[in-house]
């Protein structure tokens, strides 16, 4: 089931990410825009996912975002 969440209504790091990722075996996310701050907010929870983590997002990235995603991927390996 697809569930929609909005950071305009609540803090997603506390209401969704860390709660839902605890014990997760995979994580799929469709994000309008990706920001590397996701790793700051939920980095430990994402690292604890035992299976694939896939994020589909808009291609409008900040120059720092691909570097941060690559660094997070290297830490997870």
PDB file of N, CA, C, O and CB in Angstrom:
ATOM      1  N   UNK A   1       0.835  -1.162   0.000  1.00  0.00           N
ATOM      2  CA  UNK A   1       0.000   0.000   0.000  1.00  0.00           C
ATOM      3  C   UNK A   1       0.895   1.245   0.000  1.00  0.00           C
ATOM      4  O   UNK A   1       1.878   1.309   0.738  1.00  0.00           O
ATOM      5  CB  UNK A   1      -0.958  -0.013   1.211  1.00  0.00           C
ATOM      6  N   UNK A   2       0.554   2.208  -0.813  1.00  0.00           N
ATOM      7  CA  UNK A   2       1.290   3.465  -0.855  1.00  0.00           C
ATOM      8  C   UNK A   2       0.715   4.397   0.204  1.00  0.00           C
ATOM      9  O   UNK A   2      -0.496   4.598   0.287  1.00  0.00           O
ATOM     10  CB  UNK A   2       1.221   4.116  -2.272  1.00  0.00           C
ATOM     11  N   UNK A   3       1.614   4.962   1.012  1.00  0.00           N
ATOM     12  CA  UNK A   3       1.203   5.936   2.008  1.00  0.00           C
ATOM     13  C   UNK A   3       1.907   7.245   1.708  1.00  0.00           C
ATOM     14  O   UNK A   3       3.110   7.265   1.449  1.00  0.00           O
ATOM     15  CB  UNK A   3       1.520   5.445   3.450  1.00  0.00           C
ATOM     16  N   UNK A   4       1.171   8.320   1.742  1.00  0.00           N
ATOM     17  CA  UNK A   4       1.740   9.634   1.463  1.00  0.00           C
ATOM     18  C   UNK A   4       1.942  10.381   2.772  1.00  0.00           C
ATOM     19  O   UNK A   4       1.088  10.363   3.658  1.00  0.00           O
ATOM     20  CB  UNK A   4       0.830  10.442   0.504  1.00  0.00           C
ATOM     21  N   UNK A   5       3.088  11.038   2.873  1.00  0.00           N
ATOM     22  CA  UNK A   5       3.424  11.804   4.067  1.00  0.00           C
ATOM     23  C   UNK A   5       3.910  13.177   3.633  1.00  0.00           C
ATOM     24  O   UNK A   5       4.477  13.321   2.550  1.00  0.00           O
ATOM     25  CB  UNK A   5       4.500  11.074   4.928  1.00  0.00           C
ATOM     26  N   UNK A   6       3.701  14.159   4.446  1.00  0.00           N
ATOM     27  CA  UNK A   6       4.111  15.516   4.105  1.00  0.00           C
ATOM     28  C   UNK A   6       4.884  16.140   5.254  1.00  0.00           C
ATOM     29  O   UNK A   6       4.454  16.098   6.406  1.00  0.00           O
ATOM     30  CB  UNK A   6       2.895  16.378   3.753  1.00  0.00           C
ATOM     31  N   UNK A   7       6.032  16.721   4.922  1.00  0.00           N
ATOM     32  CA  UNK A   7       6.821  17.418   5.943  1.00  0.00           C
ATOM     33  C   UNK A   7       6.143  18.721   6.361  1.00  0.00           C
ATOM     34  O   UNK A   7       6.542  19.338   7.349  1.00  0.00           O
ATOM     35  CB  UNK A   7       8.240  17.704   5.422  1.00  0.00           C
ATOM     36  N   UNK A   8       5.138  19.133   5.627  1.00  0.00           N
ATOM     37  CA  UNK A   8       4.388  20.333   6.006  1.00  0.00           C
ATOM     38  C   UNK A   8       3.471  20.072   7.188  1.00  0.00           C
ATOM     39  O   UNK A   8       3.090  21.001   7.901  1.00  0.00           O
ATOM     40  CB  UNK A   8       3.573  20.843   4.825  1.00  0.00           C
ATOM     41  N   UNK A   9       3.110  18.793   7.402  1.00  0.00           N
ATOM     42  CA  UNK A   9       2.188  18.449   8.474  1.00  0.00           C
ATOM     43  C   UNK A   9       2.882  17.926   9.727  1.00  0.00           C
ATOM     44  O   UNK A   9       2.367  18.077  10.835  1.00  0.00           O
ATOM     45  CB  UNK A   9       1.213  17.429   7.986  1.00  0.00           C
ATOM     46  N   UNK A  10       4.042  17.315   9.553  1.00  0.00           N
ATOM     47  CA  UNK A  10       4.761  16.768  10.709  1.00  0.00           C
ATOM     48  C   UNK A  10       6.220  16.545  10.340  1.00  0.00           C
ATOM     49  O   UNK A  10       6.573  16.533   9.160  1.00  0.00           O
ATOM     50  CB  UNK A  10       4.113  15.441  11.193  1.00  0.00           C
ATOM     51  N   UNK A  11       7.058  16.370  11.339  1.00  0.00           N
ATOM     52  CA  UNK A  11       8.480  16.097  11.101  1.00  0.00           C
ATOM     53  C   UNK A  11       8.624  14.650  10.664  1.00  0.00           C
ATOM     54  O   UNK A  11       8.395  13.728  11.447  1.00  0.00           O
ATOM     55  CB  UNK A  11       9.341  16.382  12.380  1.00  0.00           C
ATOM     56  N   UNK A  12       9.004  14.458   9.409  1.00  0.00           N
ATOM     57  CA  UNK A  12       9.063  13.115   8.852  1.00  0.00           C
ATOM     58  C   UNK A  12      10.133  12.253   9.495  1.00  0.00           C
ATOM     59  O   UNK A  12       9.994  11.031   9.550  1.00  0.00           O
ATOM     60  CB  UNK A  12       9.302  13.188   7.379  1.00  0.00           C
ATOM     61  N   UNK A  13      11.202  12.873   9.985  1.00  0.00           N
ATOM     62  CA  UNK A  13      12.246  12.067  10.615  1.00  0.00           C
ATOM     63  C   UNK A  13      11.729  11.389  11.871  1.00  0.00           C
ATOM     64  O   UNK A  13      12.153  10.278  12.190  1.00  0.00           O
ATOM     65  CB  UNK A  13      13.459  12.931  10.950  1.00  0.00           C
ATOM     66  N   UNK A  14      10.831  12.029  12.581  1.00  0.00           N
ATOM     67  CA  UNK A  14      10.327  11.459  13.821  1.00  0.00           C
ATOM     68  C   UNK A  14       9.058  10.640  13.612  1.00  0.00           C
ATOM     69  O   UNK A  14       8.859   9.629  14.286  1.00  0.00           O
ATOM     70  CB  UNK A  14      10.065  12.556  14.819  1.00  0.00           C
ATOM     71  N   UNK A  15       8.202  11.061  12.690  1.00  0.00           N
ATOM     72  CA  UNK A  15       6.914  10.384  12.532  1.00  0.00           C
ATOM     73  C   UNK A  15       6.956   9.236  11.548  1.00  0.00           C
ATOM     74  O   UNK A  15       6.116   8.339  11.621  1.00  0.00           O
ATOM     75  CB  UNK A  15       5.879  11.361  12.096  1.00  0.00           C
ATOM     76  N   UNK A  16       7.909   9.235  10.627  1.00  0.00           N
ATOM     77  CA  UNK A  16       7.905   8.214   9.587  1.00  0.00           C
ATOM     78  C   UNK A  16       9.225   7.478   9.508  1.00  0.00           C
ATOM     79  O   UNK A  16       9.277   6.266   9.719  1.00  0.00           O
ATOM     80  CB  UNK A  16       7.588   8.833   8.251  1.00  0.00           C
ATOM     81  N   UNK A  17      10.277   8.187   9.212  1.00  0.00           N
ATOM     82  CA  UNK A  17      11.533   7.529   8.849  1.00  0.00           C
ATOM     83  C   UNK A  17      12.081   6.607   9.915  1.00  0.00           C
ATOM     84  O   UNK A  17      12.212   5.407   9.673  1.00  0.00           O
ATOM     85  CB  UNK A  17      12.553   8.550   8.533  1.00  0.00           C
ATOM     86  N   UNK A  18      12.402   7.118  11.070  1.00  0.00           N
ATOM     87  CA  UNK A  18      13.051   6.272  12.068  1.00  0.00           C
ATOM     88  C   UNK A  18      12.108   5.192  12.598  1.00  0.00           C
ATOM     89  O   UNK A  18      12.555   4.083  12.890  1.00  0.00           O
ATOM     90  CB  UNK A  18      13.562   7.124  13.221  1.00  0.00           C
ATOM     91  N   UNK A  19      10.815   5.493  12.726  1.00  0.00           N
ATOM     92  CA  UNK A  19       9.860   4.483  13.195  1.00  0.00           C
ATOM     93  C   UNK A  19       9.681   3.372  12.174  1.00  0.00           C
ATOM     94  O   UNK A  19       9.701   2.194  12.529  1.00  0.00           O
ATOM     95  CB  UNK A  19       8.510   5.127  13.502  1.00  0.00           C
ATOM     96  N   UNK A  20       9.508   3.731  10.919  1.00  0.00           N
ATOM     97  CA  UNK A  20       9.224   2.746   9.877  1.00  0.00           C
ATOM     98  C   UNK A  20      10.457   1.966   9.461  1.00  0.00           C
ATOM     99  O   UNK A  20      10.346   0.829   9.003  1.00  0.00           O
ATOM    100  CB  UNK A  20       8.631   3.425   8.672  1.00  0.00           C
ATOM    101  N   UNK A  21      11.638   2.567   9.615  1.00  0.00           N
ATOM    102  CA  UNK A  21      12.854   1.880   9.184  1.00  0.00           C
ATOM    103  C   UNK A  21      13.384   0.906  10.234  1.00  0.00           C
ATOM    104  O   UNK A  21      14.215   0.053   9.921  1.00  0.00           O
ATOM    105  CB  UNK A  21      13.923   2.894   8.851  1.00  0.00           C
ATOM    106  N   UNK A  22      12.918   1.024  11.458  1.00  0.00           N
ATOM    107  CA  UNK A  22      13.374   0.114  12.510  1.00  0.00           C
ATOM    108  C   UNK A  22      12.986  -1.313  12.147  1.00  0.00           C
ATOM    109  O   UNK A  22      11.799  -1.633  12.069  1.00  0.00           O
ATOM    110  CB  UNK A  22      12.775   0.511  13.890  1.00  0.00           C
ATOM    111  N   UNK A  23      13.968  -2.166  11.925  1.00  0.00           N
ATOM    112  CA  UNK A  23      13.733  -3.556  11.578  1.00  0.00           C
ATOM    113  C   UNK A  23      13.356  -3.791  10.121  1.00  0.00           C
ATOM    114  O   UNK A  23      12.975  -4.902   9.753  1.00  0.00           O
ATOM    115  CB  UNK A  23      12.671  -4.096  12.442  1.00  0.00           C
ATOM    116  N   UNK A  24      13.458  -2.756   9.287  1.00  0.00           N
ATOM    117  CA  UNK A  24      13.064  -2.892   7.882  1.00  0.00           C
ATOM    118  C   UNK A  24      14.023  -3.793   7.112  1.00  0.00           C
ATOM    119  O   UNK A  24      15.226  -3.807   7.376  1.00  0.00           O
ATOM    120  CB  UNK A  24      12.999  -1.522   7.216  1.00  0.00           C
ATOM    121  N   UNK A  25      13.476  -4.543   6.158  1.00  0.00           N
ATOM    122  CA  UNK A  25      14.322  -5.366   5.296  1.00  0.00           C
ATOM    123  C   UNK A  25      14.555  -4.711   3.943  1.00  0.00           C
ATOM    124  O   UNK A  25      15.427  -5.141   3.188  1.00  0.00           O
ATOM    125  CB  UNK A  25      13.698  -6.737   5.103  1.00  0.00           C
ATOM    126  N   UNK A  26      13.777  -3.664   3.627  1.00  0.00           N
ATOM    127  CA  UNK A  26      14.008  -2.879   2.413  1.00  0.00           C
ATOM    128  C   UNK A  26      13.318  -1.524   2.564  1.00  0.00           C
ATOM    129  O   UNK A  26      12.484  -1.334   3.450  1.00  0.00           O
ATOM    130  CB  UNK A  26      13.484  -3.634   1.144  1.00  0.00           C
ATOM    131  N   UNK A  27      13.675  -0.592   1.692  1.00  0.00           N
ATOM    132  CA  UNK A  27      13.077   0.745   1.734  1.00  0.00           C
ATOM    133  C   UNK A  27      12.993   1.275   0.318  1.00  0.00           C
ATOM    134  O   UNK A  27      14.014   1.435  -0.352  1.00  0.00           O
ATOM    135  CB  UNK A  27      13.899   1.713   2.644  1.00  0.00           C
ATOM    136  N   UNK A  28      11.783   1.548  -0.140  1.00  0.00           N
ATOM    137  CA  UNK A  28      11.539   2.158  -1.436  1.00  0.00           C
ATOM    138  C   UNK A  28      10.875   3.499  -1.196  1.00  0.00           C
ATOM    139  O   UNK A  28       9.927   3.603  -0.417  1.00  0.00           O
ATOM    140  CB  UNK A  28      10.661   1.243  -2.347  1.00  0.00           C
ATOM    141  N   UNK A  29      11.380   4.532  -1.874  1.00  0.00           N
ATOM    142  CA  UNK A  29      10.824   5.868  -1.672  1.00  0.00           C
ATOM    143  C   UNK A  29      10.727   6.577  -3.000  1.00  0.00           C
ATOM    144  O   UNK A  29      11.673   6.587  -3.787  1.00  0.00           O
ATOM    145  CB  UNK A  29      11.679   6.685  -0.685  1.00  0.00           C
ATOM    146  N   UNK A  30       9.585   7.164  -3.239  1.00  0.00           N
ATOM    147  CA  UNK A  30       9.420   8.067  -4.370  1.00  0.00           C
ATOM    148  C   UNK A  30       9.398   9.461  -3.772  1.00  0.00           C
ATOM    149  O   UNK A  30       8.487   9.810  -3.020  1.00  0.00           O
ATOM    150  CB  UNK A  30       8.104   7.754  -5.214  1.00  0.00           C
ATOM    151  N   UNK A  31      10.393  10.246  -4.104  1.00  0.00           N
ATOM    152  CA  UNK A  31      10.530  11.582  -3.531  1.00  0.00           C
ATOM    153  C   UNK A  31      10.443  12.619  -4.636  1.00  0.00           C
ATOM    154  O   UNK A  31      11.097  12.483  -5.671  1.00  0.00           O
ATOM    155  CB  UNK A  31      11.863  11.719  -2.758  1.00  0.00           C
ATOM    156  N   UNK A  32       9.646  13.649  -4.427  1.00  0.00           N
ATOM    157  CA  UNK A  32       9.600  14.723  -5.415  1.00  0.00           C
ATOM    158  C   UNK A  32      10.980  15.305  -5.623  1.00  0.00           C
ATOM    159  O   UNK A  32      11.438  15.462  -6.755  1.00  0.00           O
ATOM    160  CB  UNK A  32       8.622  15.819  -4.984  1.00  0.00           C
ATOM    161  N   UNK A  33      11.626  15.617  -4.544  1.00  0.00           N
ATOM    162  CA  UNK A  33      12.987  16.140  -4.581  1.00  0.00           C
ATOM    163  C   UNK A  33      13.808  15.420  -3.523  1.00  0.00           C
ATOM    164  O   UNK A  33      13.358  15.227  -2.394  1.00  0.00           O
ATOM    165  CB  UNK A  33      13.009  17.683  -4.352  1.00  0.00           C
ATOM    166  N   UNK A  34      14.995  15.035  -3.895  1.00  0.00           N
ATOM    167  CA  UNK A  34      15.909  14.375  -2.963  1.00  0.00           C
ATOM    168  C   UNK A  34      16.881  15.414  -2.426  1.00  0.00           C
ATOM    169  O   UNK A  34      17.385  16.239  -3.188  1.00  0.00           O
ATOM    170  CB  UNK A  34      16.674  13.197  -3.651  1.00  0.00           C
ATOM    171  N   UNK A  35      17.140  15.387  -1.176  1.00  0.00           N
ATOM    172  CA  UNK A  35      18.179  16.211  -0.561  1.00  0.00           C
ATOM    173  C   UNK A  35      19.025  15.321   0.332  1.00  0.00           C
ATOM    174  O   UNK A  35      18.516  14.431   1.014  1.00  0.00           O
ATOM    175  CB  UNK A  35      17.564  17.397   0.251  1.00  0.00           C
ATOM    176  N   UNK A  36      20.308  15.574   0.317  1.00  0.00           N
ATOM    177  CA  UNK A  36      21.222  14.734   1.085  1.00  0.00           C
ATOM    178  C   UNK A  36      20.993  14.863   2.584  1.00  0.00           C
ATOM    179  O   UNK A  36      21.522  14.064   3.356  1.00  0.00           O
ATOM    180  CB  UNK A  36      22.657  15.089   0.755  1.00  0.00           C
ATOM    181  N   UNK A  37      20.219  15.846   3.008  1.00  0.00           N
ATOM    182  CA  UNK A  37      19.906  15.967   4.435  1.00  0.00           C
ATOM    183  C   UNK A  37      19.173  14.729   4.950  1.00  0.00           C
ATOM    184  O   UNK A  37      19.113  14.507   6.160  1.00  0.00           O
ATOM    185  CB  UNK A  37      19.060  17.221   4.690  1.00  0.00           C
ATOM    186  N   UNK A  38      18.614  13.920   4.046  1.00  0.00           N
ATOM    187  CA  UNK A  38      17.985  12.660   4.446  1.00  0.00           C
ATOM    188  C   UNK A  38      18.976  11.797   5.214  1.00  0.00           C
ATOM    189  O   UNK A  38      18.599  11.134   6.180  1.00  0.00           O
ATOM    190  CB  UNK A  38      17.454  11.899   3.216  1.00  0.00           C
ATOM    191  N   UNK A  39      20.244  11.797   4.792  1.00  0.00           N
ATOM    192  CA  UNK A  39      21.248  10.981   5.465  1.00  0.00           C
ATOM    193  C   UNK A  39      21.556  11.511   6.856  1.00  0.00           C
ATOM    194  O   UNK A  39      21.883  10.736   7.754  1.00  0.00           O
ATOM    195  CB  UNK A  39      22.522  10.923   4.637  1.00  0.00           C
ATOM    196  N   UNK A  40      21.455  12.833   7.049  1.00  0.00           N
ATOM    197  CA  UNK A  40      21.666  13.410   8.377  1.00  0.00           C
ATOM    198  C   UNK A  40      20.515  13.033   9.298  1.00  0.00           C
ATOM    199  O   UNK A  40      20.726  12.721  10.470  1.00  0.00           O
ATOM    200  CB  UNK A  40      21.807  14.946   8.292  1.00  0.00           C
ATOM    201  N   UNK A  41      19.306  13.063   8.769  1.00  0.00           N
ATOM    202  CA  UNK A  41      18.103  12.829   9.560  1.00  0.00           C
ATOM    203  C   UNK A  41      17.907  11.351   9.878  1.00  0.00           C
ATOM    204  O   UNK A  41      17.542  10.995  10.998  1.00  0.00           O
ATOM    205  CB  UNK A  41      16.888  13.362   8.829  1.00  0.00           C
ATOM    206  N   UNK A  42      18.150  10.493   8.891  1.00  0.00           N
ATOM    207  CA  UNK A  42      17.819   9.073   9.067  1.00  0.00           C
ATOM    208  C   UNK A  42      18.956   8.149   8.663  1.00  0.00           C
ATOM    209  O   UNK A  42      18.718   6.991   8.320  1.00  0.00           O
ATOM    210  CB  UNK A  42      16.587   8.726   8.265  1.00  0.00           C
ATOM    211  N   UNK A  43      20.182   8.639   8.697  1.00  0.00           N
ATOM    212  CA  UNK A  43      21.329   7.845   8.258  1.00  0.00           C
ATOM    213  C   UNK A  43      21.481   6.527   8.990  1.00  0.00           C
ATOM    214  O   UNK A  43      21.697   5.492   8.360  1.00  0.00           O
ATOM    215  CB  UNK A  43      22.573   8.635   8.424  1.00  0.00           C
ATOM    216  N   UNK A  44      21.374   6.547  10.300  1.00  0.00           N
ATOM    217  CA  UNK A  44      21.531   5.302  11.070  1.00  0.00           C
ATOM    218  C   UNK A  44      20.403   4.327  10.768  1.00  0.00           C
ATOM    219  O   UNK A  44      20.634   3.125  10.633  1.00  0.00           O
ATOM    220  CB  UNK A  44      21.573   5.601  12.579  1.00  0.00           C
ATOM    221  N   UNK A  45      19.204   4.835  10.665  1.00  0.00           N
ATOM    222  CA  UNK A  45      18.067   3.966  10.368  1.00  0.00           C
ATOM    223  C   UNK A  45      18.198   3.375   8.973  1.00  0.00           C
ATOM    224  O   UNK A  45      17.898   2.197   8.776  1.00  0.00           O
ATOM    225  CB  UNK A  45      16.747   4.739  10.496  1.00  0.00           C
ATOM    226  N   UNK A  46      18.639   4.167   8.000  1.00  0.00           N
ATOM    227  CA  UNK A  46      18.842   3.657   6.647  1.00  0.00           C
ATOM    228  C   UNK A  46      19.945   2.612   6.618  1.00  0.00           C
ATOM    229  O   UNK A  46      19.837   1.612   5.907  1.00  0.00           O
ATOM    230  CB  UNK A  46      19.176   4.798   5.689  1.00  0.00           C
ATOM    231  N   UNK A  47      20.998   2.834   7.380  1.00  0.00           N
ATOM    232  CA  UNK A  47      22.115   1.891   7.412  1.00  0.00           C
ATOM    233  C   UNK A  47      21.708   0.550   8.017  1.00  0.00           C
ATOM    234  O   UNK A  47      22.330  -0.475   7.737  1.00  0.00           O
ATOM    235  CB  UNK A  47      23.279   2.482   8.200  1.00  0.00           C
ATOM    236  N   UNK A  48      20.673   0.556   8.838  1.00  0.00           N
ATOM    237  CA  UNK A  48      20.247  -0.689   9.481  1.00  0.00           C
ATOM    238  C   UNK A  48      19.332  -1.535   8.594  1.00  0.00           C
ATOM    239  O   UNK A  48      19.030  -2.678   8.938  1.00  0.00           O
ATOM    240  CB  UNK A  48      19.539  -0.375  10.778  1.00  0.00           C
ATOM    241  N   UNK A  49      18.887  -0.990   7.457  1.00  0.00           N
ATOM    242  CA  UNK A  49      18.043  -1.755   6.533  1.00  0.00           C
ATOM    243  C   UNK A  49      18.889  -2.879   5.950  1.00  0.00           C
ATOM    244  O   UNK A  49      19.969  -2.628   5.415  1.00  0.00           O
ATOM    245  CB  UNK A  49      17.450  -0.841   5.394  1.00  0.00           C
ATOM    246  N   UNK A  50      18.410  -4.109   6.047  1.00  0.00           N
ATOM    247  CA  UNK A  50      19.228  -5.252   5.634  1.00  0.00           C
ATOM    248  C   UNK A  50      19.208  -5.504   4.136  1.00  0.00           C
ATOM    249  O   UNK A  50      20.122  -6.139   3.611  1.00  0.00           O
ATOM    250  CB  UNK A  50      18.765  -6.485   6.343  1.00  0.00           C
ATOM    251  N   UNK A  51      18.199  -5.028   3.442  1.00  0.00           N
ATOM    252  CA  UNK A  51      18.079  -5.246   2.002  1.00  0.00           C
ATOM    253  C   UNK A  51      18.282  -3.959   1.221  1.00  0.00           C
ATOM    254  O   UNK A  51      18.943  -3.035   1.695  1.00  0.00           O
ATOM    255  CB  UNK A  51      16.721  -5.842   1.670  1.00  0.00           C
ATOM    256  N   UNK A  52      17.714  -3.900   0.024  1.00  0.00           N
ATOM    257  CA  UNK A  52      17.928  -2.741  -0.837  1.00  0.00           C
ATOM    258  C   UNK A  52      17.234  -1.478  -0.335  1.00  0.00           C
ATOM    259  O   UNK A  52      16.147  -1.536   0.241  1.00  0.00           O
ATOM    260  CB  UNK A  52      17.452  -3.051  -2.224  1.00  0.00           C
ATOM    261  N   UNK A  53      17.877  -0.348  -0.562  1.00  0.00           N
ATOM    262  CA  UNK A  53      17.299   0.974  -0.322  1.00  0.00           C
ATOM    263  C   UNK A  53      17.254   1.659  -1.674  1.00  0.00           C
ATOM    264  O   UNK A  53      18.294   1.914  -2.281  1.00  0.00           O
ATOM    265  CB  UNK A  53      18.133   1.816   0.741  1.00  0.00           C
ATOM    266  N   UNK A  54      16.048   1.957  -2.148  1.00  0.00           N
ATOM    267  CA  UNK A  54      15.892   2.566  -3.466  1.00  0.00           C
ATOM    268  C   UNK A  54      15.094   3.849  -3.319  1.00  0.00           C
ATOM    269  O   UNK A  54      14.023   3.872  -2.712  1.00  0.00           O
ATOM    270  CB  UNK A  54      15.195   1.591  -4.460  1.00  0.00           C
ATOM    271  N   UNK A  55      15.647   4.932  -3.894  1.00  0.00           N
ATOM    272  CA  UNK A  55      14.975   6.227  -3.850  1.00  0.00           C
ATOM    273  C   UNK A  55      14.858   6.738  -5.278  1.00  0.00           C
ATOM    274  O   UNK A  55      15.862   6.905  -5.970  1.00  0.00           O
ATOM    275  CB  UNK A  55      15.747   7.248  -2.940  1.00  0.00           C
ATOM    276  N   UNK A  56      13.648   6.983  -5.708  1.00  0.00           N
ATOM    277  CA  UNK A  56      13.390   7.547  -7.029  1.00  0.00           C
ATOM    278  C   UNK A  56      13.036   9.011  -6.811  1.00  0.00           C
ATOM    279  O   UNK A  56      12.158   9.337  -6.012  1.00  0.00           O
ATOM    280  CB  UNK A  56      12.236   6.771  -7.793  1.00  0.00           C
ATOM    281  N   UNK A  57      13.732   9.894  -7.532  1.00  0.00           N
ATOM    282  CA  UNK A  57      13.502  11.313  -7.273  1.00  0.00           C
ATOM    283  C   UNK A  57      13.680  12.157  -8.530  1.00  0.00           C
ATOM    284  O   UNK A  57      14.152  11.676  -9.560  1.00  0.00           O
ATOM    285  CB  UNK A  57      14.442  11.803  -6.187  1.00  0.00           C
ATOM    286  N   UNK A  58      13.300  13.393  -8.426  1.00  0.00           N
ATOM    287  CA  UNK A  58      13.470  14.373  -9.481  1.00  0.00           C
ATOM    288  C   UNK A  58      14.956  14.575  -9.733  1.00  0.00           C
ATOM    289  O   UNK A  58      15.772  14.401  -8.827  1.00  0.00           O
ATOM    290  CB  UNK A  58      12.782  15.708  -9.115  1.00  0.00           C
ATOM    291  N   UNK A  59      15.305  14.938 -10.941  1.00  0.00           N
ATOM    292  CA  UNK A  59      16.721  15.091 -11.275  1.00  0.00           C
ATOM    293  C   UNK A  59      17.290  16.463 -10.911  1.00  0.00           C
ATOM    294  O   UNK A  59      18.444  16.752 -11.225  1.00  0.00           O
ATOM    295  CB  UNK A  59      16.918  14.847 -12.743  1.00  0.00           C
ATOM    296  N   UNK A  60      16.507  17.299 -10.261  1.00  0.00           N
ATOM    297  CA  UNK A  60      16.972  18.618  -9.850  1.00  0.00           C
ATOM    298  C   UNK A  60      17.735  18.493  -8.533  1.00  0.00           C
ATOM    299  O   UNK A  60      17.172  18.688  -7.455  1.00  0.00           O
ATOM    300  CB  UNK A  60      15.781  19.610  -9.708  1.00  0.00           C
ATOM    301  N   UNK A  61      19.026  18.164  -8.635  1.00  0.00           N
ATOM    302  CA  UNK A  61      19.836  17.918  -7.449  1.00  0.00           C
ATOM    303  C   UNK A  61      20.767  19.085  -7.158  1.00  0.00           C
ATOM    304  O   UNK A  61      21.211  19.794  -8.061  1.00  0.00           O
ATOM    305  CB  UNK A  61      20.641  16.640  -7.617  1.00  0.00           C
ATOM    306  N   UNK A  62      21.043  19.258  -5.903  1.00  0.00           N
ATOM    307  CA  UNK A  62      22.083  20.178  -5.471  1.00  0.00           C
ATOM    308  C   UNK A  62      23.413  19.503  -5.783  1.00  0.00           C
ATOM    309  O   UNK A  62      23.501  18.281  -5.668  1.00  0.00           O
ATOM    310  CB  UNK A  62      21.952  20.543  -3.935  1.00  0.00           C
ATOM    311  N   UNK A  63      24.442  20.231  -6.167  1.00  0.00           N
ATOM    312  CA  UNK A  63      25.730  19.593  -6.488  1.00  0.00           C
ATOM    313  C   UNK A  63      26.290  18.713  -5.358  1.00  0.00           C
ATOM    314  O   UNK A  63      27.049  17.780  -5.622  1.00  0.00           O
ATOM    315  CB  UNK A  63      26.744  20.659  -6.828  1.00  0.00           C
ATOM    316  N   UNK A  64      25.930  18.995  -4.143  1.00  0.00           N
ATOM    317  CA  UNK A  64      26.424  18.212  -3.004  1.00  0.00           C
ATOM    318  C   UNK A  64      25.685  16.876  -2.871  1.00  0.00           C
ATOM    319  O   UNK A  64      26.230  15.932  -2.299  1.00  0.00           O
ATOM    320  CB  UNK A  64      26.278  19.018  -1.708  1.00  0.00           C
ATOM    321  N   UNK A  65      24.466  16.781  -3.384  1.00  0.00           N
ATOM    322  CA  UNK A  65      23.662  15.576  -3.190  1.00  0.00           C
ATOM    323  C   UNK A  65      24.302  14.302  -3.748  1.00  0.00           C
ATOM    324  O   UNK A  65      24.375  13.314  -3.018  1.00  0.00           O
ATOM    325  CB  UNK A  65      22.323  15.769  -3.826  1.00  0.00           C
ATOM    326  N   UNK A  66      24.772  14.269  -5.002  1.00  0.00           N
ATOM    327  CA  UNK A  66      25.400  13.024  -5.488  1.00  0.00           C
ATOM    328  C   UNK A  66      26.643  12.633  -4.684  1.00  0.00           C
ATOM    329  O   UNK A  66      26.883  11.447  -4.457  1.00  0.00           O
ATOM    330  CB  UNK A  66      25.778  13.174  -6.957  1.00  0.00           C
ATOM    331  N   UNK A  67      27.418  13.602  -4.262  1.00  0.00           N
ATOM    332  CA  UNK A  67      28.610  13.296  -3.440  1.00  0.00           C
ATOM    333  C   UNK A  67      28.183  12.686  -2.102  1.00  0.00           C
ATOM    334  O   UNK A  67      28.778  11.714  -1.635  1.00  0.00           O
ATOM    335  CB  UNK A  67      29.464  14.585  -3.196  1.00  0.00           C
ATOM    336  N   UNK A  68      27.153  13.263  -1.495  1.00  0.00           N
ATOM    337  CA  UNK A  68      26.683  12.738  -0.216  1.00  0.00           C
ATOM    338  C   UNK A  68      26.109  11.331  -0.372  1.00  0.00           C
ATOM    339  O   UNK A  68      26.351  10.467   0.471  1.00  0.00           O
ATOM    340  CB  UNK A  68      25.630  13.672   0.386  1.00  0.00           C
ATOM    341  N   UNK A  69      25.348  11.093  -1.447  1.00  0.00           N
ATOM    342  CA  UNK A  69      24.773   9.775  -1.687  1.00  0.00           C
ATOM    343  C   UNK A  69      25.881   8.750  -1.925  1.00  0.00           C
ATOM    344  O   UNK A  69      25.799   7.624  -1.434  1.00  0.00           O
ATOM    345  CB  UNK A  69      23.809   9.817  -2.889  1.00  0.00           C
ATOM    346  N   UNK A  70      26.903   9.129  -2.667  1.00  0.00           N
ATOM    347  CA  UNK A  70      28.010   8.224  -2.932  1.00  0.00           C
ATOM    348  C   UNK A  70      28.763   7.897  -1.646  1.00  0.00           C
ATOM    349  O   UNK A  70      29.127   6.746  -1.408  1.00  0.00           O
ATOM    350  CB  UNK A  70      28.960   8.832  -3.964  1.00  0.00           C
ATOM    351  N   UNK A  71      28.994   8.913  -0.822  1.00  0.00           N
ATOM    352  CA  UNK A  71      29.705   8.687   0.439  1.00  0.00           C
ATOM    353  C   UNK A  71      28.883   7.794   1.368  1.00  0.00           C
ATOM    354  O   UNK A  71      29.438   6.932   2.049  1.00  0.00           O
ATOM    355  CB  UNK A  71      30.020  10.029   1.130  1.00  0.00           C
ATOM    356  N   UNK A  72      27.572   7.995   1.400  1.00  0.00           N
ATOM    357  CA  UNK A  72      26.712   7.160   2.237  1.00  0.00           C
ATOM    358  C   UNK A  72      26.719   5.718   1.725  1.00  0.00           C
ATOM    359  O   UNK A  72      26.694   4.777   2.519  1.00  0.00           O
ATOM    360  CB  UNK A  72      25.267   7.718   2.263  1.00  0.00           C
ATOM    361  N   UNK A  73      26.752   5.547   0.423  1.00  0.00           N
ATOM    362  CA  UNK A  73      26.783   4.211  -0.158  1.00  0.00           C
ATOM    363  C   UNK A  73      28.092   3.494   0.188  1.00  0.00           C
ATOM    364  O   UNK A  73      28.087   2.294   0.466  1.00  0.00           O
ATOM    365  CB  UNK A  73      26.606   4.289  -1.681  1.00  0.00           C
ATOM    366  N   UNK A  74      29.192   4.213   0.172  1.00  0.00           N
ATOM    367  CA  UNK A  74      30.489   3.614   0.513  1.00  0.00           C
ATOM    368  C   UNK A  74      30.539   3.213   1.983  1.00  0.00           C
ATOM    369  O   UNK A  74      31.125   2.185   2.324  1.00  0.00           O
ATOM    370  CB  UNK A  74      31.633   4.592   0.198  1.00  0.00           C
ATOM    371  N   UNK A  75      29.929   4.016   2.858  1.00  0.00           N
ATOM    372  CA  UNK A  75      29.908   3.686   4.294  1.00  0.00           C
ATOM    373  C   UNK A  75      29.066   2.446   4.542  1.00  0.00           C
ATOM    374  O   UNK A  75      29.357   1.666   5.449  1.00  0.00           O
ATOM    375  CB  UNK A  75      29.362   4.869   5.122  1.00  0.00           C
ATOM    376  N   UNK A  76      28.008   2.259   3.728  1.00  0.00           N
ATOM    377  CA  UNK A  76      27.122   1.116   3.905  1.00  0.00           C
ATOM    378  C   UNK A  76      27.698  -0.177   3.376  1.00  0.00           C
ATOM    379  O   UNK A  76      27.200  -1.254   3.706  1.00  0.00           O
ATOM    380  CB  UNK A  76      25.821   1.380   3.240  1.00  0.00           C
ATOM    381  N   UNK A  77      28.740  -0.097   2.561  1.00  0.00           N
ATOM    382  CA  UNK A  77      29.315  -1.314   1.952  1.00  0.00           C
ATOM    383  C   UNK A  77      30.287  -2.007   2.868  1.00  0.00           C
ATOM    384  O   UNK A  77      30.851  -3.039   2.502  1.00  0.00           O
ATOM    385  CB  UNK A  77      30.011  -0.979   0.654  1.00  0.00           C
TER     386      UNK A  77
END
